[in-house]
Amino acid sequence: MTDLLLFQLRRVGRNRQYVFFTIVLPALFTILFTQVFGAQATADGGQADYGQLYMVSMMAYGAIGAALGATIRLAFDRSTGWLRQLRVLPVPPGTALAVDVVVGALLVLPSLVVVALVGRFVNGVELPLGSWLALVGVLWAGSVVFVALGIGLGVALDSQAAGAAIGILGTALAALGGLWWPVEILPGGLVALAHAMPSYWYAQLGRDVVGGSAPSAQAVLVLVAFAAVFSAAAVGVARRRPLHAVAG
């Protein structure tokens, strides 16, 4: 299992698109929007709060993209016959799927850490060390929701549809979940829609931490519910659409 895990990590890590969209782009957004709009966020010197909150949003945005991008790769691996090839090797199907789950979780970390470092050393966000560790920790733990979603999509979709799905879904989760702009500026109907998105509650975990409190029970329960639904859906689809079957 260790050899397969390291191999899969190297495969994704060498993907330049993955590195750009899940690590570089969120870091650039963090700098751009805090520097351009941060000074105007409040008239009473509240730029630091704006910087904190936008940093959290970009950490969530990058983590979602990393989780989806790493796990939706199942669709491409099935279409190329890689998953069928694994069946002739001494690798149980359950182990191969478990490796994809671990890969999705591990590849979330670079995005979280890089955006946090940008927030601290470029935008001057100051938090106690314990808060930094808690922030990265809760967002890493919460990313399991999107790892489950990505696996479900990777199992359900063919390779051609998977690429488009990750782009559309990532954009929708960010825009409708209030990661690109504050939910408070949206019309009432869109505020209600934002509160129905897993991305909103995912970022809320981090907002609670930088606000000096533990993640709210509501955010945790909502994300647990989404994780359960996405996981159950992935298992249900996988039973009808075996991973080793070549997509056609």
C-alpha positions in Angstrom: 0.0 0.0 0.0 2.9 2.4 0.8 4.4 2.0 -2.6 1.1 2.6 -4.4 0.4 5.6 -2.2 3.8 7.2 -3.0 3.3 6.5 -6.7 -0.1 8.2 -6.7 1.2 11.2 -4.8 4.0 11.6 -7.3 1.6 11.4 -10.2 -0.7 14.2 -9.0 2.2 16.2 -7.6 3.8 16.4 -11.1 0.6 17.8 -12.5 1.2 21.5 -13.2 -2.5 22.3 -13.4 -3.1 20.8 -10.0 -0.2 22.9 -8.5 -1.4 26.1 -10.2 -5.2 25.9 -9.5 -5.0 24.5 -5.9 -1.9 26.1 -4.5 -0.7 29.1 -6.6 -4.1 30.6 -7.6 -5.6 30.7 -4.0 -2.3 32.3 -2.8 -2.5 34.9 -5.5 -6.1 35.6 -4.8 -5.3 36.1 -1.1 -2.7 38.7 -2.0 -4.7 40.4 -4.7 -8.0 40.8 -2.9 -6.7 41.7 0.5 -4.3 44.3 -1.0 -6.8 45.8 -3.5 -9.9 45.7 -1.4 -8.6 45.2 2.1 -8.0 48.9 2.8 -11.6 49.6 1.8 -13.2 46.7 3.7 -13.9 48.9 6.7 -13.5 52.6 7.5 -12.4 51.9 11.0 -9.1 50.1 10.5 -10.6 46.6 10.3 -8.3 45.5 7.5 -6.7 42.8 9.6 -10.1 41.2 10.2 -10.8 41.3 6.4 -7.4 39.7 5.8 -8.1 36.9 8.2 -11.5 36.1 6.8 -10.4 36.2 3.2 -7.4 34.1 4.0 -9.7 31.5 5.5 -11.9 31.6 2.4 -9.0 31.1 0.1 -7.7 28.2 2.2 -11.1 26.6 1.9 -11.2 27.3 -1.9 -7.8 25.7 -2.5 -8.6 22.8 -0.3 -11.8 22.0 -2.1 -10.1 22.2 -5.5 -7.3 19.9 -4.3 -9.7 17.3 -2.8 -11.8 17.2 -5.9 -8.9 17.3 -8.3 -7.0 14.5 -6.6 -10.0 12.1 -6.3 -12.0 12.7 -9.5 -8.9 11.3 -11.2 -10.6 7.9 -10.7 -12.6 8.6 -13.8 -9.5 9.1 -15.9 -7.8 6.0 -14.4 -10.7 3.9 -15.2 -11.0 5.1 -18.8 -7.3 4.5 -19.4 -7.5 1.0 -18.0 -5.2 1.7 -15.1 -7.6 0.5 -12.5 -8.1 -2.7 -14.5 -4.3 -3.1 -14.6 -4.2 -2.9 -10.8 -6.5 -6.0 -10.7 -3.7 -8.2 -12.1 -1.3 -6.9 -9.4 -1.4 -8.0 -5.7 -3.4 -4.9 -4.8 -6.9 -5.6 -3.3 -9.6 -3.2 -4.8 -10.4 -1.9 -1.4 -6.7 -0.9 -0.9 -6.6 0.9 -4.2 -9.7 2.9 -3.2 -8.3 3.6 0.2 -5.1 4.9 -1.4 -7.2 7.4 -3.4 -8.9 8.6 -0.2 -5.5 9.1 1.5 -4.1 10.9 -1.6 -7.0 13.2 -1.7 -6.6 14.1 2.0 -2.8 14.5 1.9 -2.9 16.8 -1.2 -5.2 19.2 0.6 -2.4 20.1 3.0 0.0 22.0 0.7 -2.8 24.5 -0.3 -3.8 25.1 3.3 -0.2 25.7 4.4 0.8 27.9 1.5 -2.2 30.2 1.8 -1.7 30.4 5.6 1.9 31.4 5.1 0.9 34.0 2.6 -1.6 35.4 5.0 0.9 35.5 7.8 4.0 36.8 6.0 2.6 38.8 3.1 -0.7 40.2 4.5 0.4 40.4 8.1 -2.3 38.2 9.6 -1.4 37.5 13.2 -2.7 34.6 15.2 -1.4 32.6 18.1 0.5 29.5 17.1 -2.2 27.3 18.6 -4.8 29.1 16.4 -2.7 28.6 13.3 -2.4 24.9 14.0 -6.1 24.6 14.8 -7.0 26.5 11.6 -5.0 24.1 9.4 -6.2 21.1 11.4 -9.9 21.8 11.3 -9.8 22.6 7.5 -7.8 19.5 6.8 -10.3 17.4 8.8 -13.3 19.1 7.1 -11.9 18.4 3.6 -13.0 14.8 4.0 -16.4 16.1 2.8 -15.0 17.0 -0.6 -12.8 14.0 -0.8 -16.0 11.9 -0.6 -17.6 14.1 -3.2 -14.7 13.8 -5.5 -14.6 10.0 -5.2 -18.3 9.9 -5.9 -17.9 12.0 -9.1 -14.9 10.0 -10.2 -16.8 6.8 -9.8 -19.9 8.1 -11.5 -18.5 10.1 -14.5 -16.6 9.2 -17.6 -13.3 11.0 -18.1 -14.6 13.5 -20.6 -17.4 14.6 -18.2 -15.1 14.6 -15.1 -12.9 17.4 -16.2 -15.9 19.7 -16.9 -17.6 18.6 -13.7 -14.7 19.6 -11.5 -14.5 23.0 -13.1 -18.2 23.8 -12.8 -18.6 22.3 -9.4 -15.5 24.1 -7.9 -16.7 27.4 -9.3 -20.3 26.9 -8.0 -19.1 25.8 -4.5 -16.8 28.9 -4.3 -19.2 31.5 -5.7 -22.5 30.3 -4.1 -20.7 29.3 -0.8 -19.4 32.8 -0.3 -15.7 32.0 -0.7 -15.0 34.8 -3.3 -17.1 37.5 -1.6 -18.8 38.0 1.7 -22.2 36.3 2.0 -23.6 39.4 3.7 -23.5 41.4 0.4 -25.7 38.9 -1.4 -29.4 39.2 -1.9 -31.6 37.4 0.6 -32.3 34.4 -1.6 -28.7 33.9 -2.4 -27.8 34.1 1.3 -30.2 31.2 2.0 -28.6 29.3 -0.9 -25.1 29.9 0.5 -26.2 28.5 3.9 -27.2 25.3 2.1 -23.8 24.8 0.5 -21.1 22.6 2.2 -18.5 25.1 1.1 -20.0 27.8 3.3 -20.0 25.6 6.4 -16.5 24.4 5.6 -15.1 27.9 5.6 -17.1 28.6 8.7 -15.0 26.1 10.6 -12.0 28.4 9.9 -13.9 31.6 10.6 -14.8 30.2 14.0 -11.1 29.4 14.8 -9.7 32.8 13.7 -12.6 34.4 15.7 -11.2 32.8 18.8 -13.7 30.0 19.4 -14.1 26.4 18.6 -15.9 25.3 15.5 -19.7 25.6 16.0 -21.7 22.5 16.5 -23.9 23.5 13.6 -21.0 23.7 11.1 -19.7 20.3 12.3 -23.0 18.6 12.1 -23.8 20.0 8.7 -20.5 18.8 7.3 -20.9 15.4 8.9 -24.2 15.1 7.2 -22.8 16.1 3.8 -19.9 13.7 4.2 -22.3 10.8 5.0 -24.5 11.6 2.0 -21.6 11.9 -0.4 -20.0 8.7 0.9 -23.2 6.7 0.7 -23.7 8.0 -2.9 -20.2 7.0 -3.9 -20.6 3.5 -2.4 -23.9 3.1 -4.1 -22.6 4.1 -7.5 -19.5 2.0 -7.1 -21.6 -1.1 -6.6 -23.3 -0.6 -9.9 -20.3 0.8 -11.8 -17.1 -1.2 -10.9 -13.9 0.7 -10.7 -12.1 -1.8 -12.9 -14.5 -1.5 -15.8 -13.2 0.5 -18.6 -15.5 3.5 -19.2 -17.1 3.6 -22.6 
